[in-house]
């Protein structure tokens, strides 16, 4: 079994209420981790936050952008995007205009 590593998830104000008010969450995952694995750990800690990020089929919500080390994950491998120790994941909901 590999070593655990820590990635950081950064949340905007609108999502912090679902994460105990935290702007920054440190998440420990295994060394072969993906964005999906990070979200699975967050789901255990903050089920209400997970409902804002993924739908009932555990797919990333369309109106939420996930930036892994500065790259939008849908341009990478979506939930299968690899993360490494120290990776920062920015979660940014799309702002609806109108």
C-alpha positions in Angstrom: 0.0 0.0 0.0 1.4 3.4 -1.0 1.8 6.4 1.2 -1.0 8.8 1.9 -0.6 12.3 0.5 -2.4 15.6 1.1 -4.2 17.7 -1.5 -5.9 21.0 -0.8 -9.4 21.8 -1.9 -10.2 25.6 -2.0 -13.9 26.5 -1.7 -15.6 29.8 -2.6 -17.9 31.5 -0.1 -21.1 30.1 -1.5 -19.9 26.5 -0.8 -18.3 27.0 2.6 -21.5 26.7 4.6 -21.6 23.1 3.4 -18.1 22.5 4.7 -18.3 23.8 8.2 -17.4 27.3 7.1 -13.9 26.3 5.8 -12.4 28.0 2.8 -9.6 25.4 2.6 -9.8 21.7 3.2 -6.8 19.4 3.4 -7.7 15.9 2.1 -5.6 12.8 2.6 -5.7 10.3 -0.3 -3.7 7.5 -1.5 -0.8 8.0 -3.9 -2.7 6.9 -7.0 -5.4 9.4 -6.3 -7.8 11.1 -8.7 -10.2 14.1 -8.4 -13.0 11.5 -7.9 -11.1 10.0 -5.0 -10.7 13.4 -3.4 -14.5 14.0 -3.8 -15.2 10.6 -2.2 -13.2 11.6 0.9 -15.1 15.0 1.0 -18.4 13.1 0.7 -17.7 11.2 3.9 -16.9 14.4 5.8 -19.4 16.8 4.2 -22.3 15.0 2.5 -24.2 18.3 1.9 -21.1 19.6 0.1 -21.0 16.5 -2.1 -24.6 17.1 -3.2 -23.6 20.5 -4.4 -20.7 19.1 -6.4 -22.0 15.8 -7.8 -25.4 14.5 -8.9 -27.2 11.4 -7.7 -25.1 9.3 -10.2 -21.9 10.8 -8.7 -21.2 12.7 -11.9 -19.7 16.2 -11.6 -22.4 18.8 -11.8 -22.4 20.7 -15.0 -22.6 24.1 -13.3 -19.5 23.5 -11.1 -16.0 23.9 -12.4 -13.2 21.9 -10.9 -9.7 23.3 -11.5 -6.9 20.8 -10.7 -3.5 22.6 -10.5 -5.0 25.4 -12.5 -6.5 23.3 -15.3 -10.3 22.8 -15.7 -10.7 19.1 -15.1 -13.1 18.6 -18.1 -10.1 19.5 -20.3 -8.1 16.8 -18.5 -9.7 13.4 -17.5 -12.7 14.7 -15.5 -13.1 12.8 -12.3 -10.3 10.5 -13.3 -7.8 13.4 -13.4 -4.8 12.4 -11.3 -3.7 14.5 -8.3 -0.3 14.5 -6.7 0.8 15.5 -3.2 0.3 19.3 -2.8 -2.1 19.6 -5.7 -4.6 22.5 -5.2 -8.2 21.9 -6.4 -10.3 25.0 -6.8 -14.0 24.5 -7.0 -15.9 27.3 -8.7 -19.6 27.2 -9.3 -20.6 28.9 -12.6 -22.4 32.1 -12.0 -25.7 32.2 -13.9 -26.3 35.5 -15.7 -29.6 37.1 -16.3 
